[in-house]
């Protein structure tokens, strides 16, 4: 079998698992989780074989193609089910299948007592299949198919516990917000077809020189809108925090390996379009910079451990989007940080799930404290993920995020200084809020409270809980801790391996191109500044949460703190602009319909009714009236004839 023919198996294995698990019925309840995990692992094995084959080829010969069949064969419009595997898509394949398989293994223990576990693994397999289709498609239309599949799977997984109103609402919110972004992708594909006559990557990206800058800018902005939806970037970021209502493995999968990385992939894959459209590229940079700080500030004020990590994800994806907006200076570093982030963020979310597992599903960090003594494996693996994400020297996040900061400064001019300052500030805030999470969870005195009474559903975080079961924190089973340990290895070593002899940059260079840029100061100065900012962030957090007791009830806080707790009013803005705006628009349309449209229709009907009523008066049944009418008509005709002859 030719190596190219294996590409379809990447998608087919988890897709088969989804079909069997979702359609097989209860007979698979006992073994469904094993089948789902096995097929996820099979996809990873196929990816490893393809990766090994790719390494054996020359740098310019590593792009593989596989065409299965013609999807839409009509005159003037050709769409194929075809795949393209190159260095960029291969990177995503290994991340998606590798981290995805570990999350499947973790879910075996985490979802052990859920009676719908088979269905959950079917949804996980569907998620992997859709994301793999997205990254191996060789054209934008097939990518769009996977794009929508990811949206469907996220809706099903976020709302998996739909008996909770909050989970059902969060799933609908994620689905609707992402539909806004999806409009951008669909419009971009239409513009591509009208401009280039195709939507296949090669012809589109290779013909950007023949298109107008205005058209490329429009396409780029529509692609950015799509990326904002999937990657939770401003202004379409509001769904990400609420997505924490799903089971913790879902959070790890969405935030580390699949959905939120799709936007970064789309921008990087479409690099030729953005390189030829400076205005669209600038918009990407601005969105990334704003979201970087937005997510970091939100993460500082969250007491819910999963929502604090959600703010972190938003911020870290902002780093990646900013780097992708820098063009060839930052493409490789955006993807490098995406991969290292996949390791440590998955580890952090799985660690949070482990803490919840031992704390009666409690998510409020103010009710934790001192857990390092009771959950040593979780503490060490979570701690390594923490050090990686703050950019501690030597760990994965240090190598990838530091390169993005350097690339920001290398942009040059005033813009470079501004972007560099933003990325440095973001690094300091990251160190602060992640240190806060570590201290509140694993250090200090225990602040455990009895579990709330199930009947008291309206108990608010920080309020006194009703009498219930006291948490008994304990280490999670091996099915949960082993994936956490493996991800911790990636958190520690992946970045260093990627940076060795610029291995990762050289790997992606044939696809993304690369430009060193010209930073205004040396890399050593930038690195030293980053470390100093990091230590300042850690120090401030330690002074607030390490040296003082953490109150069980959150203090009122400053205006900024209260705003951050409400996600900087993002839902309020959406309500005013979209919900209220939609209501006013609807009322205006109803008014126009009733007054103008119905007025014209009803007025015409009334006029015809009045005219017909008057015409009926002429039909009175009297012969003398008809004779007079005929005489009058004849007189008019005679008079008109005589007049015309006289003229």
TIPAPA-874611 format. One record per residue (C-alpha): x, y, z; residue in three letters. Coordinates in steps of 0.2 Angstrom, whole numbers, plus 5000, padded with zeros to 4 digits. Example, Ala and Ser with C-alpha at 12.3 -4.5 7.8 and 13.67 -1.06 7.14 Angstrom:
BEGIN
506249785039ALA
506849955036SER
END
This chain:
BEGIN
500050005000UNK
500650174995UNK
500950285010UNK
499750415003UNK
498350295005UNK
498550295023UNK
497950475025UNK
496150425025UNK
496350305039UNK
496750455050UNK
495050515049UNK
494150345046UNK
494750265062UNK
493950385075UNK
492450415063UNK
492150225063UNK
492250225082UNK
490950365083UNK
489750275071UNK
489850115080UNK
489750185098UNK
488250305094UNK
487250175083UNK
487750015092UNK
486550025106UNK
486749975124UNK
487649805120UNK
489249915119UNK
489049995136UNK
490349885144UNK
491649895131UNK
491250055122UNK
492550155131UNK
493950035126UNK
493350035108UNK
493350225107UNK
495150235115UNK
495850095104UNK
495250185088UNK
495950345094UNK
497650265097UNK
497450175080UNK
497350345072UNK
498950405082UNK
499850245076UNK
499450285058UNK
500050465060UNK
501650405068UNK
501950295052UNK
501550435041UNK
502750545051UNK
504150415050UNK
503950405031UNK
503950595030UNK
505550605039UNK
506350495026UNK
505950615012UNK
506750775007UNK
506150935014UNK
505350984997UNK
504550804994UNK
503550795011UNK
501850845004UNK
500750695002UNK
499050694992UNK
497650574992UNK
496050594982UNK
494650474986UNK
493250534974UNK
492350684966UNK
491150754979UNK
490250884968UNK
490650854950UNK
489650984940UNK
490151104926UNK
491251244932UNK
491251184950UNK
492351034955UNK
492450984974UNK
493450834979UNK
493550724994UNK
495450744994UNK
496850755007UNK
498450845009UNK
499750805022UNK
501250915024UNK
502350975038UNK
501051095045UNK
499550965045UNK
500750825051UNK
501050935066UNK
499250945070UNK
498850765067UNK
500150705080UNK
499550835092UNK
497650795090UNK
497850605090UNK
499250595103UNK
498450715116UNK
496750655111UNK
497150475115UNK
497850525132UNK
496250615135UNK
495250455130UNK
496250355143UNK
496050485156UNK
494150485153UNK
494050295156UNK
494250335175UNK
493450505175UNK
491850445167UNK
491850275176UNK
490250305185UNK
489250395171UNK
487950285164UNK
488050365147UNK
489950335145UNK
489850245129UNK
488950395121UNK
490250515128UNK
491650415120UNK
490650415104UNK
490650605104UNK
492550605108UNK
492850505093UNK
491750615082UNK
492750765089UNK
494450685084UNK
493750635066UNK
493050815063UNK
494650895068UNK
495750775058UNK
494750805043UNK
494950995045UNK
496850985046UNK
497150855032UNK
495850925019UNK
496650995003UNK
495351125000UNK
494351255010UNK
492651175006UNK
493151005014UNK
494051105028UNK
492351195031UNK
491551025032UNK
492750975046UNK
492551145054UNK
490651125056UNK
490950945062UNK
492051015076UNK
490651145080UNK
489351005081UNK
490450885092UNK
490851035104UNK
488951065106UNK
488650885110UNK
490150875122UNK
489951045131UNK
488050995134UNK
488350815138UNK
487650835155UNK
486150925148UNK
485150885164UNK
486051035171UNK
485251195164UNK
486951285164UNK
487751145153UNK
486251155141UNK
486451345140UNK
488351345138UNK
488151215123UNK
486851325114UNK
487951485117UNK
489551395110UNK
488551335095UNK
487751505091UNK
489351615094UNK
490251495083UNK
488951515069UNK
489351695068UNK
491151655064UNK
490651515052UNK
489851645042UNK
491551725039UNK
492251565033UNK
490851525021UNK
490951705014UNK
492851685012UNK
492551525002UNK
491351604990UNK
492551754987UNK
493951634984UNK
492951534971UNK
492351694962UNK
494151764962UNK
495151604958UNK
493851484951UNK
494351354964UNK
494551334983UNK
495951204983UNK
497451264994UNK
498751254980UNK
497951354966UNK
497151484978UNK
498751514989UNK
499851514973UNK
498851644964UNK
498751774977UNK
499851884966UNK
498551894953UNK
497151954964UNK
496852134970UNK
497352184987UNK
495552234991UNK
494852064987UNK
496251984997UNK
495952095012UNK
494052055011UNK
494551865011UNK
495751885025UNK
494551975036UNK
493251845034UNK
494551705038UNK
494951805054UNK
493151815059UNK
493051625057UNK
494651605067UNK
493951725081UNK
492451605083UNK
493351445084UNK
494851505094UNK
493851615106UNK
494651785101UNK
493951955104UNK
492451985100UNK
491851805099UNK
492651745115UNK
491151735126UNK
490751555124UNK
492451485130UNK
492251515149UNK
490451435149UNK
491151285140UNK
491851235156UNK
490151165160UNK
490551005150UNK
491550855158UNK
493350905162UNK
494050795148UNK
493050895136UNK
493851055142UNK
495550975140UNK
495150915122UNK
494451085117UNK
495751195125UNK
497251095121UNK
497150995105UNK
495651025095UNK
494351165093UNK
495351325099UNK
496851275088UNK
495751275072UNK
495851465070UNK
497751475072UNK
497851335059UNK
496651425047UNK
497751585048UNK
499351495046UNK
498751385032UNK
498151545023UNK
499751635026UNK
499951685008UNK
498351775008UNK
498751875024UNK
500551915017UNK
499751995002UNK
498452095012UNK
499352205025UNK
497752275032UNK
497052105036UNK
498652045044UNK
498652205055UNK
496952155060UNK
497551985065UNK
498952065076UNK
497752175085UNK
496452045088UNK
497851935096UNK
498552075106UNK
496852125113UNK
496351945117UNK
498051905125UNK
497752035138UNK
495852015139UNK
496051825144UNK
497451855156UNK
496451985166UNK
494951875166UNK
495951735173UNK
496651835187UNK
494851855195UNK
494151685193UNK
493951565208UNK
493251425198UNK
494851325193UNK
494251275176UNK
493651455172UNK
495351525177UNK
496151395165UNK
494951445152UNK
495451625153UNK
497251565152UNK
496851475136UNK
496051625128UNK
497651725132UNK
498851595126UNK
497851575110UNK
498051765109UNK
499951745109UNK
499751625094UNK
498551735084UNK
499751885087UNK
501251775081UNK
500251715066UNK
499851895062UNK
501751945061UNK
501851845045UNK
503451735041UNK
504251815057UNK
502951725068UNK
502151575059UNK
503251445065UNK
503251515083UNK
501351525083UNK
501251335079UNK
502751295091UNK
501851375105UNK
500251295100UNK
501051125102UNK
501951155118UNK
500251235125UNK
499451075120UNK
500450975132UNK
500451085147UNK
498651145145UNK
497950975143UNK
498950925158UNK
498351075168UNK
496551035164UNK
496750845168UNK
497550905184UNK
496051015188UNK
494950865184UNK
495950755196UNK
495750885210UNK
493850895207UNK
493850705207UNK
494550705225UNK
493550855231UNK
491750795227UNK
491750895210UNK
492051055219UNK
492751195208UNK
492951345219UNK
494851355223UNK
494351455239UNK
493751285246UNK
495451195242UNK
497051225251UNK
498451105256UNK
498050975243UNK
499850935239UNK
499950825254UNK
498450715248UNK
498750715229UNK
500650715226UNK
500550655208UNK
499250775203UNK
500250915212UNK
501950875203UNK
501150855186UNK
500051005188UNK
501551105195UNK
502651065180UNK
501251125169UNK
501151285179UNK
503051315177UNK
502851275158UNK
501451395155UNK
502251545165UNK
503851525154UNK
505051455168UNK
506751445160UNK
507051275152UNK
505251215151UNK
504251205136UNK
503351375137UNK
504951465140UNK
505551415123UNK
503951445113UNK
503251595121UNK
504951685123UNK
505151665104UNK
503451755101UNK
504051895112UNK
505651915102UNK
504651905086UNK
503452045092UNK
504952155095UNK
505652105078UNK
504152185070UNK
505152345070UNK
504652525073UNK
503452585085UNK
502252445081UNK
503652325087UNK
503952405103UNK
502052415107UNK
501852225103UNK
503352185113UNK
502752275128UNK
501052195126UNK
501752015126UNK
502952055140UNK
501452115151UNK
500451965146UNK
501951855152UNK
501851945169UNK
500051925171UNK
500151745166UNK
501351715180UNK
500251805192UNK
498651715189UNK
499451545187UNK
500351565203UNK
498751615211UNK
497951455205UNK
499451345212UNK
499451435229UNK
497551425232UNK
497451245227UNK
498951155233UNK
499651265247UNK
499051345263UNK
497851285276UNK
496451175270UNK
494851265268UNK
493651125264UNK
491851135266UNK
490451005267UNK
489650965250UNK
488151075247UNK
486450995250UNK
485850935233UNK
484151015236UNK
485051185239UNK
485351215220UNK
485451405223UNK
486951395234UNK
488251525228UNK
490151515228UNK
490751575245UNK
489151555254UNK
488951435269UNK
488551265262UNK
487151155269UNK
487551005279UNK
488250875267UNK
489750755264UNK
491450815269UNK
492750795255UNK
494050665257UNK
495450715244UNK
496450565237UNK
497450535222UNK
496650485206UNK
496750305199UNK
498150265187UNK
497050285171UNK
496950465176UNK
498750495183UNK
499750405169UNK
499050525155UNK
499450675167UNK
501250605169UNK
501550585150UNK
500850755147UNK
502050825160UNK
503550755151UNK
502950855136UNK
502751005147UNK
504550995152UNK
505550935137UNK
504550975121UNK
505051155119UNK
506851115121UNK
506850975108UNK
505951085096UNK
507251225099UNK
508751115097UNK
509651175081UNK
508051265076UNK
507251095073UNK
505451155073UNK
505751305062UNK
506651205049UNK
505251075049UNK
503951205045UNK
504951325034UNK
504451235017UNK
502651275021UNK
502651435032UNK
504251515026UNK
505251605039UNK
506051775042UNK
507151805057UNK
506751995058UNK
507752125066UNK
507352145085UNK
507952315092UNK
508852235106UNK
509752065108UNK
508851905112UNK
509751895128UNK
509052065134UNK
507252005129UNK
507451845138UNK
508151925154UNK
506752055153UNK
505451915152UNK
506151815167UNK
506151975177UNK
504352015173UNK
503951835177UNK
504651845194UNK
503752005197UNK
502151915193UNK
502551765204UNK
503051885218UNK
501451985218UNK
500451825218UNK
501451755233UNK
501251915243UNK
499351905241UNK
498951725242UNK
500551635249UNK
500851745264UNK
499051785269UNK
497651665273UNK
496451645258UNK
494651685264UNK
493351565259UNK
492151695253UNK
492851805240UNK
493151995245UNK
492252125235UNK
493852185227UNK
494252335216UNK
493252395201UNK
494352295189UNK
494252135199UNK
492352145199UNK
492352185180UNK
493552035177UNK
492351915187UNK
491051965175UNK
492251925160UNK
492552115157UNK
490652135153UNK
490752035137UNK
489051955140UNK
488352125144UNK
489052195128UNK
488352055118UNK
486652075126UNK
486552255123UNK
487352245105UNK
486652085099UNK
485152035109UNK
484452205112UNK
484952265095UNK
484152115087UNK
482552145097UNK
482552325090UNK
482952265073UNK
481452145074UNK
480252275080UNK
480752395066UNK
480552255053UNK
478852215060UNK
478352395060UNK
478952415042UNK
477952255038UNK
476352315046UNK
476352495040UNK
477252485023UNK
477052315016UNK
475352275023UNK
474852455020UNK
475152435002UNK
474352265001UNK
472852315011UNK
472752485003UNK
472652404985UNK
471352284991UNK
470352424998UNK
470452534982UNK
469952384971UNK
468552354983UNK
467952534982UNK
468052534964UNK
467152374961UNK
465752444973UNK
465552594962UNK
465552494946UNK
464252384953UNK
463052534954UNK
463152544935UNK
462452364934UNK
460652404941UNK
459652294930UNK
458552434922UNK
458552434903UNK
458352624902UNK
459952654911UNK
460952534899UNK
460152624884UNK
460652794891UNK
462452724893UNK
462552664876UNK
461852824869UNK
463152924879UNK
464552814873UNK
464052824855UNK
463953014857UNK
465753024864UNK
466452914849UNK
465553024836UNK
466153184844UNK
467953114845UNK
467853054827UNK
467253224821UNK
468653314831UNK
470053214824UNK
469453244806UNK
469353434809UNK
471153434816UNK
END
